[in-house]
Amino acid sequence: MDINEWWGLVERAREAAGDRADDRDPPDDPLPGALTDVLAALEPERIAAFAVTAVDVTRSAYRWPLWNAAYLIEGGCGDDGFMDFRDGLALLGRETFTRAVADPDTLAALPVVIRMSQGESGWIGYESLNTPIAEAYRRRRGETASLDAAVEAALRDRIRPADPAGESWDAEDADAAHRHLPRLAALFQD
């Protein structure tokens, strides 16, 4: 699937979710359901193509600086947590995602991040983009085994990065956080 089409589908879901599109924390979060509805309008093959592109998008965010930003924002962040963070970051839309991958410190300007830094509820992460994708596919086909097979076949020859890209530093080193992510460090460490 063309990356512009992929981001366009995410944006349609964000528009349907309205002013609640930027926070995955509420129990009645409308964005996953909106994305499911948008995807369920596609042919099953297009839903599978969306799933493959989702892997490419989230892998592009597999970067140490972003992981360290997630660590600051969430008060810790392991492997699974960083997968959730990247899936949720993609749901924030192309502009926010692209800016954050290039400069994770830009996340400090997001209202949800500011609320989190003040101890209020909020969450960027999302447990899995696979959930709305599988539900949309299930609506269209009544099963998801063929989705899993199609995605696996499409990704079979792609090499997964062994380690995140970019410069790494100790996520618990406050001085390093202030050097690399000054705005986030000011929110979460000061």
C-alpha positions in Angstrom: 0.0 0.0 0.0 1.2 3.4 -0.9 2.4 5.3 2.2 0.2 8.3 1.3 -2.9 6.1 1.2 -1.9 4.5 4.5 -1.6 7.8 6.3 -4.8 9.0 4.6 -6.7 6.1 6.1 -5.3 6.9 9.6 -6.3 10.5 9.1 -9.8 9.5 8.2 -10.1 7.5 11.4 -8.6 10.5 13.4 -11.2 12.8 11.9 -14.0 10.4 12.9 -12.6 10.3 16.4 -12.7 14.1 16.6 -11.1 15.9 19.5 -10.3 12.7 21.3 -8.0 11.3 18.6 -4.8 12.1 20.6 -5.1 10.1 23.8 -5.4 6.3 24.1 -6.0 6.3 27.8 -9.8 6.8 28.2 -11.8 3.5 28.5 -14.1 4.6 25.6 -11.3 5.7 23.3 -13.0 6.2 19.9 -10.0 6.0 17.6 -9.5 2.2 17.4 -13.2 1.7 16.6 -13.0 4.5 14.0 -9.9 2.9 12.4 -11.7 -0.5 12.4 -14.7 1.1 10.6 -12.4 2.9 8.0 -10.5 -0.4 7.3 -13.7 -2.5 7.1 -14.8 -0.5 4.1 -11.8 -1.8 2.2 -11.4 -5.1 0.3 -9.7 -7.7 2.4 -6.5 -7.5 0.3 -6.3 -3.8 1.0 -6.7 -4.4 4.7 -3.8 -6.9 4.5 -1.8 -4.3 2.6 -2.5 -1.8 5.4 -1.2 -4.3 7.9 2.0 -4.8 6.0 2.5 -1.0 5.7 1.8 -0.6 9.4 4.8 -2.8 10.1 7.0 -0.7 7.9 5.8 2.5 9.5 6.3 1.3 13.1 9.7 -0.2 12.2 10.8 3.2 10.9 10.4 4.5 14.5 12.6 1.7 15.9 15.2 4.2 17.1 17.0 4.7 20.4 16.3 8.4 20.8 12.6 7.7 20.4 12.8 4.8 22.8 14.5 7.0 25.4 11.8 9.6 24.9 9.2 6.9 25.6 11.2 5.9 28.7 10.9 9.5 30.0 7.3 9.9 29.1 6.1 6.6 30.5 8.5 6.4 33.5 10.1 3.3 32.0 9.7 1.4 28.7 10.6 -2.1 27.8 10.4 -4.0 24.5 6.6 -4.5 24.6 6.0 -1.0 25.9 8.0 0.5 23.0 6.0 -1.6 20.5 2.8 -0.1 22.0 4.4 3.4 22.0 5.2 3.2 18.3 1.8 1.9 17.4 0.2 4.7 19.4 2.5 7.2 17.9 1.4 6.2 14.4 -2.2 6.8 15.5 -1.2 10.4 16.2 -1.0 11.0 12.5 1.7 11.5 9.9 2.9 15.0 10.9 3.3 14.1 14.6 4.8 10.7 13.9 7.4 12.0 11.3 8.4 14.9 13.5 8.8 12.7 16.6 10.9 10.1 14.7 13.2 12.9 13.4 13.3 14.7 16.8 11.7 12.9 19.7 11.9 16.0 21.9 9.1 17.5 19.9 6.8 15.2 21.8 7.1 17.6 24.7 4.6 20.0 23.0 1.8 17.4 22.8 -1.0 18.1 25.2 -1.3 14.5 26.2 2.4 14.4 27.1 2.1 17.6 29.1 -0.8 16.2 31.1 1.2 13.0 31.7 4.1 15.1 33.0 1.7 16.7 35.5 0.6 13.3 36.8 -2.7 13.4 35.0 -4.1 10.5 33.0 -3.0 10.1 29.4 -1.2 7.6 27.1 0.4 7.8 23.7 0.7 4.0 23.3 -1.8 1.7 21.9 -1.6 -2.0 22.7 -1.6 -3.1 19.0 -2.5 -1.8 15.6 -3.2 -5.4 14.8 -6.4 -5.3 16.8 -8.4 -2.9 14.6 -6.8 -4.4 11.5 -7.9 -7.9 12.5 -11.4 -6.8 13.5 -11.9 -5.0 10.2 -10.7 -8.1 8.3 -12.9 -10.3 10.4 -15.9 -8.2 9.5 -15.1 -8.6 5.8 -14.0 -12.3 5.7 -15.3 -13.8 8.9 -11.9 -15.0 9.9 -8.3 -13.7 10.3 -6.1 -16.7 9.4 -5.9 -15.6 5.8 -4.9 -12.1 7.0 -2.1 -13.6 9.1 -0.9 -15.7 6.2 -0.9 -12.8 3.8 1.0 -10.5 6.1 3.5 -13.2 7.0 4.1 -13.9 3.3 4.6 -10.2 2.5 7.1 -9.8 5.3 8.9 -13.1 4.9 11.9 -11.7 3.0 12.3 -8.5 5.0 15.0 -8.3 7.5 14.0 -7.1 10.9 16.5 -4.7 12.5 18.5 -6.4 15.3 18.9 -3.2 17.2 17.2 0.2 17.2 18.9 2.8 15.0 20.3 6.1 16.1 22.4 7.2 19.1 21.9 5.3 22.3 22.4 6.6 25.8 21.5 5.4 29.3 17.8 6.2 29.6 18.2 6.7 33.4 21.1 9.2 33.1 19.4 12.5 33.9 22.3 14.5 32.4 22.2 12.6 29.2 18.4 13.1 29.0 18.9 16.8 29.4 21.5 16.9 26.7 19.5 14.8 24.2 15.9 15.5 25.1 15.9 18.8 26.9 12.3 19.7 26.7 11.1 16.2 27.7 13.7 16.1 30.5 12.4 19.5 31.8 8.8 18.1 31.9 9.6 14.8 33.5 12.8 15.2 35.5 12.7 18.8 36.8 
